[in-house]
Amino acid sequence: MPIDWNLPCAAPRFATARNLELPTDGRAAGRLARFMGIEAKVTGARGLIPAQQYIADVAGERLADGAYRYPIIFVTIMRQAGKTVLGRISQTTRGVKYPDQKIRYTAQTGQRARDRWLDNVKAVKASPLGPRTRVSYAAGASLLTFPNGSTIGPFAPTSTSVHSETLNRVDIDEVWSFDQVAGDELIAAIKPAQLTVRDRQIWLYSAANRHAQHESEFMRAWMLIGRSAVLDPAARVAYFEWSFPDDADSYDPAIWRAHHPGIGHLITEDDIADAVTSFTNRLDFDLAYGNRWPKTIGTSPINIETFAGRADRSLELPADPGRITLAFDVGPDRSEAAILASWVDPFGRPAIKLLEHGPDAAWLLDRIPELNARLAPAAIAADSRGECRSITAKLRLEPHELDIFELPTTDYITACGAFLLDATVGALVHDGAEPLLVAVRGAQTKTIGDAWVWDARASDRVTPLRAATVARWVTDHPPDRPAPIPRAEAVFG
């Protein structure tokens, strides 16, 4: 979504907008950076560079009850743009500003996390904060401790490393290095450690990188979630991406100036020109200095093993029909169709159940009126594009005269990201129907402008997933009613 950025640096391609009505820890981060002597290599100016300051301002927004506006922060940015320093300063700011904070950091390996933590310890010890802090270097108990009792420490990126701890903030660096299963397991391990913490946050950082075994599916999934969150004012994920556009000439200095936020602050155009000669191919340069992925992805952004593990095959529709939303979808050329039911269960979790799936689409004209008469759902919905339109038009006419809500394209774009978030962080429960699992396994995405949606033609039998996406969104955003803030408790515990 184009935004008129007023930053003295390259504008982000995607970024969550700052809410100036909310207080933020960002100013404190800027002051601490100056106090610690952080300075831009090119200009010598002390403090955070503009891109770092903007991220700190948005990520630090606080609500009236003390919670952070965004429980999850994802920053993806190219090399020499200040990612590492931003993480270090924002962690230290929180440790200095608030007492008894437990802040933990991990990366590609436990040793890598410890090395980055040691860099932070060195920077703090060399600053005016140094004499007032103490450090434990013990294996498994390495901690930088502030006078107010707050601590920063590294941990190995395993599902057991944060077991039985209560953590205020967890940072995961080098997100590109985690495959889908390892990444999902790490997030699942962190959630219980933050269950009772009001000011909880998870920070994810990464630049694009090439990994032959798994193509960084975990990071790609979070990028799609983040890009969708930028379009949703109620989203609980803050996302920041600086990258070269897919169709840009990455060797063009004008592209560097337009998209690399470190130019003029941390790096010069001559530095990037020198970097071009150090890479044997354009792909590696694009990954490092353009934060641009190869164009082919080829795998579903939803991890099928994780998704299948959340199935409840005994799942039944709720007794109260007013809680149910029905949605249908029709495949390209009317090759297949599906009907899904969506509701929120007594535990606050979003739930979906496949009611029917089959070839062709004509059967929808009989089945949807039958379900409407039997279930009396709160709403019946469908995408406003493609083959659904003709079915919707006929259902609105005699003898059916059904009130079908057509989800606008702008809402459908956001709905795709919202469904991916539910499927990724474990908030969603489903009936485990095989057509739904097939749709998730074969799901592909396509770009619409600067956003994305499920690709009906490139995906394998995707109608159950597309219907589920619409049903979930309309459940949380009923037609002609104010859109509620998504259930943070259901998503983050």
N, C-alpha and C positions, 0 to 999 in steps of 0.2 A: 504494500500500500504506500504510494508516494507520500512523503512527509516533507514539508519545507524546513529542513534542518538548518539551524542557525549555529553551526559549530565552526570554529576556526581550524578545521581539518577536513579530510575526506569524509563524506557522509556515509553512514551505514546503509547497506542494502535493505536490512530489516532491523528494526529496533523497537522495543516497547517505549511508548511515549511517557514523558515525565508528567506526573500529576502535581502541579505547583501548589495545590491545596493541602498536600500531605507533608508533614515534617520528614526529614531525611537524615541519615547518618553520613551522607555524602560530603557535606561541608566539613565534618570532623575528619573524614578521610583525607581531604585536601589539606587541611591544616597539619595533620600528622605527617603527611608526606613532606611538607616543607620543613617541619620540625626535625625530621629524620635526615634531611639533606638530600632527598631524592631530587634529581634534576634531569632535564632533557639534554641529551648528548649534543644536539645540534645548536640549540639556542642558549643552553645554560640556565634556562629558567627553572626555578625550584617549584616542586609540587607535581601534581599529576598532569599529564597532557590532556587536552580536551576530551578525547575519546574515553580515557580512563575516568575522568571526572564525571562525564555523563553517565557511564555505567554505574559508578558509585552512587550517584544521586538517585537514579531510578531504583537500583537494587536495595538502597537503604531506606526507602519509603516505609513509614510506620503508620499503623492504624491507631485509633483512639484507645484500643484495649492493650496496646503494647506489642501486638503481633506485627510481623513484617507483612507488607502488602503482598509480597511475592515469596512464597515458601521455596520455590525453585528458581534458580538463576542459571541461564546457559549462555556462555560467551564463546563464540567461535570467531577467530580472528587470525590474520596471517602472522608470519614471523616478523620480529622487530616492530611490534605494535604495542608492546607493554603489557601483555597478558600476565606474565609472571609477577611483575611488580604490582599490578593491580590486585592480584590475589593476596600477595604478601601484605600490602598496606591495608586492604579491607579486613583481613583476618586480625591484624595487629590493632586496628582501630576498634574493633569489637572487643578485643581482649582488654584494651586500656579503658574504654568508655564504660563498660558494664562489668559488674563483679560476678565472680563465680561462673564464668562462661567456660564451657568445655568445647573447644574448637579442634577438630581433627582433620588431617589432610592425607590423601592417598594419591597414587599415580599408577603408572604402568606396572611397577613392581614395588615391593616393600623397600628395597634398597634405593630405588629412584625417589620414592616418597621421603625417605630419610635424608637423602642428599639435598632435596629441595628444602626440607625443613632446616637443615644445617645452614643453607644459604640465608634463610630468614633469621635464624639465630645470630649469624654473623652480622647481618645488617642491623638488627636491634642492638646488639652489644656494641657496635661501633657508633651508635647514635646516643643522644643525651638520655635515652631510656635505659641504656645498658646497665648503669650502676644500680638501678632499682629492680632489676630482674634477676632471676636465678635459673639455672639450667641443669637438668638431669639428662645424662647421656646414656643411661642404662638401657640395655637391649630390651625392647618390649615395654619400656616405661620412659621413653625419651620425652621430656616436657620442657617447654619454655613457660615459666610461671611469672605472672605479674603481681604487683603488691596487693591487688584486690582479689586475688585468688583465681583469676582466670588463667587458663592454660591453653597452649597450642602444642599439638603433638602429631607425629606421623603414625600411620598404621598400614599394614599390608592389605592389598585389595582382595580380601577374601571374605566370605560370608560369616566367618566366625570372629573376625578381628575386633568388631565392635559389640560383640555379644555381652549382654548384661550392663552396658554403659548407658548413661543418659547424656545425650549430646545436643548442644544448642546449634552448632553449625558443623557441617561436613563438606569438605571440598574434594572433588574428584577431578584431577588433572589428567591430561593426555587421554581424554575420553575415546579418541580414535582407536586406542589399543585394546579396547574391550569388545569381545564378540557379544552377540545378543544375550546368550545365556549368562555369561559372567557378569555383564552389566546389569541385567535384570536381577540376578542374585544379590549383587552388591546393594542395589537400591532397596530390595526387599529386606536386607539385613539392617539397613540404616533406619528404615521406617519405625520399627519398634523402639529403637534407641531415642527417637524423637517424639514418641507417642504423647507424652504428657508435657511437652515443652511448647509453650505458647510462642516464643520468639524463634522457632526453628527455621532453619534454611539449609538447603543443599545447593552448593555451587558446582556447576559443571563447566570445565574449560577445555578447549582443544582448537588446534588448527587442523585442517584437512591433512590426511596422510594416507599413504598407500599400504595396504596390508593384504598380502596375497591370499590368506586363508579365509577371511570372512568379510572382506570389503567394508569393514566398520559399520555393520548393520545397526549396532546400538547407537552410534553417533548419528547416523543418517535418520533413524527414527526420531531422535530428539530434535534434530534440525527441522523435520516436518512438523513436529509438535510446536516448536518455537515459532516457526513462520506463521502457523495458524493462530497462535496466541497473540501475535502482533495485531491481528485483525479483530480480536475479541476484547472489548473493553473490560469484560468481567473475568478475563483469564487470570489464573493464579501462577502462571509461569511468565517470567520476564526473559526476553530473548534479545540477543545482540549479535548481529552478524555483519562483519566487514568482509567482502569478497569481490573478486572480479566477476562481472556478468558472464553467463555461459557463452555468449556470442562475441565477446570482446577480444581484441588482439592483445594478448598478455605481454607482448614485447613492445607495446606502444607506451612511451612515457606519459602520454596524456591519460591513459588508463591508470597508470600508477598513481598519478596526482589525484585522480578523481575517486580512487577507491582504497588507497593505503593510508590509514590515519596516522601512521608514524612519520610520514614524509614531512620534513620541515621541523620535526620535533626530536625524533629518535634516530632518524635515518635520512639520507639524501637520495636524490635520483641517481647520482653517481654510484652510490653504494648498491642500489638495485641493478644498475647496468653492469657493475662488476659481478654481481651474483649470477646474472644471466650466463656469463661465461663459465661459471663453476658447475653448471648442471649439464649432463650429457644429453638430456632431452627436455622438451617443453613441458611434458606432463609433470615431472618432478618440480620444475620451477613453478608451474601453476599451483601445485599443492602447497608449496612452501611460502611463496610470496603473493599468490593470488587467492589462497584459501579456496581454491576451485577444484571440485571433484571431477573425476572422469564422467562423461555423460551417461555411460551405461551403468545401471544399478543391478537389475536382474533378480533381486530377492525382495520378498515382502518386507515392509517395514515393521510388521507385527511378528514377533517371535511365536511360531506356532506351538512350540513346546510349553512356553509360559502360558499362552492363551488356553491351550487344551487343559492345562493343570488347574484352571479356574472353573472347570465345568462342574455342574451339579445336575446329574441326569434325573434326579427326582424333582427338579424345579417345577413348580406348579404356578399357574396364573393366580393372582390375588383374588380374594373373594369380593373385594370392593371394585366394581367395574370402572368407577370414576378415576381410578389410579392408572388405568391402562391406556397406552397410546398404541395404535396400530399404524404400520407403515408398509407400503408395498413398493417393489421395484420391478422393472421390466428390462430384460437384457437387450443388447443390440439385435436388430432384426427380429425381435420377439422370440428369440431362441429359448428363453427361460423366464421365469418370474418367481417371486418369493413374497411372503407376507411374514412380518415379524411383529411381536408384541414387546413393549418396553414398559417398565415401571420401576419404582424405587422400593426395595424390600424393607422389612421392619428394622433392619440394621443400618439403613441409610445408604445401602449399596445400590448402584444401578444394575438392573437385571434385564435380560433379553431372552426371548424364547421364540424359536422358529415354529410358526404355525403351519406353514405349507410352502412347498417348493416343488416346481415341476416344469416340464417343457411347455413351450408356447406361452401365451398370455391370456387367451380368451376366457380361460376358467376363472380369472380374477373377477369377471363381471357377475358371476354367480356366488363365488366364495366370499367376497368382501361384504356384500349385503347380508349374507347368512351370519357372518361373524359380527357384524354391526348389530343385528337383531338379537343375537345371543349374548354378546358381551357388553353392549352399550358402552363402548370406550369413550374416554374423554376427548379423543381426537383421532381422525384418520388422516394420514399424511403421505406425501410422495414428493419426489424431486420434481421441480418445475420444468426440467429439460428432458430431451430425448423421448424415448418410446412411452414413458409414463403419461405424457400429456394426453394422448388419445384415450387411454383407459380412464384417466381422470375426467375427461370431458363426457364420456359415456355414462360414468357413474353419477354425474351431476344431473343427467336428464331422466325423464320418466322411463321406466317405472321406479327407478331407484331413488333419485333426487337426494343423493347423499352429499353432505358437506365435507368435501375433501380439501384439506389445507395443502397448498403447493409451496414447498420450501424454496424461497428465492435463492438464486445462485450464490449471492454473497453470503447468505447464511449456510448454504450447503458447504461452501469452502471452509468456513469456520467449523462446521459440524464434523468434517473429516478429521481435522486436527484434534477436536475434542474427543472423538471416539478413539483415536490413536493414543491419546493421553490416558484415557480410562483403561485401554487394553495394555498399556505399557507399565503403569504403576500399580496395577492389580486391584483397581476399584471395581472392576466389572465381573459380574457372575452371569453365566449363561447355561443353557441346557445341554451343551455338548453335541448338538445335532451335527451329523456328518456333513451335510451341505454347507453349514456355516464354517466348519473347520476347513473344508476344501476352499471356500471363498477366501478365508484368511490366509491360507497357505499360498494361494496363487495371486494375491493382491499386488497390483502394480499401481503406480501413481503417474499422473501427467500434470504438466504445468499449465496454469491459467493465469496469464500476466505474471505477477510476482508471487502467486500462490499455487496451491496444488489441490487435486481431488483424486479419488479413485478412478483409475482408467478402465472404463467398462469394456473396451475392445482388447486391450493388451492383457487384462487379467483373466484368470481361469474361473468361469462360473461364479462371478462376483456378486450377483444380485442379492443373496442373503446379507452380505456385508454392507452393501449400499442401502438396503432397506433398514438394517440395524442402525446405521449411521443416522439416517433421517429420524427413525423412531426415538433414538436416544436424545437427539437434539430437541425434538418437539416435546418430549417428556419434561425436559428441564426448561424449555422456553415455550410454554403454551401459546397458541395463537391469540392475538389481541390482549395479551397480558404482559405486565412488565417482566423483563427477563431477570430471573434471580441470579445471584452470584453462585457459581458451581459449588457443590458441597465439598469444601476443603477437608472436612472431617472424614468423609467417605474416601477421598482420594489419598490423603496423607495420614490417615489413622485418627 
